[in-house]
Amino acid sequence: MTPVVRVSILRCAPERFAELRQMAVEADLVLRPGIEAMPGLLAYYFGADEATSSLTNVSLWISLEAAKQLDTFQPMLELGKPFVAKGATFERPIMNYATLWQLKGSGASGEAGS
């Protein structure tokens, strides 16, 4: 298996970052059940970087076909609209990277959060 790493990036004005970050935290309740149920999902992370006023979804999938399920995941598409209404921009196209190599660090058995 050669996993696919999917990266989606949202950028916003610094003065909007805290508000959009909170919206992203709240989106977990809506998005998590559907994403967890998708065949082929290996891992999913939603991150925030205040220094660059950006939010990101990074996920790991068993194949490109599995990763592309998110392209048509209606709850995510609907939740994107309020972000755009608040001035956020999504980088397009969403990137789906073929894995060239990988490693696991000593903390690989622990989780950063749930």
Secondary structure as GFF3:
##gff-version 3
##sequence-region A 1 114
A	DSSP	beta_strand	4	11	.	.	.	ID=ss1
A	DSSP	three_ten_helix	14	16	.	.	.	ID=ss2
A	DSSP	alpha_helix	17	36	.	.	.	ID=ss3
A	DSSP	beta_strand	41	49	.	.	.	ID=ss4
A	DSSP	three_ten_helix	50	52	.	.	.	ID=ss5
A	DSSP	beta_strand	54	61	.	.	.	ID=ss6
A	DSSP	alpha_helix	64	67	.	.	.	ID=ss7
A	DSSP	three_ten_helix	68	72	.	.	.	ID=ss8
A	DSSP	alpha_helix	74	85	.	.	.	ID=ss9
A	DSSP	beta_strand	89	90	.	.	.	ID=ss10
A	DSSP	beta_strand	95	98	.	.	.	ID=ss11
###
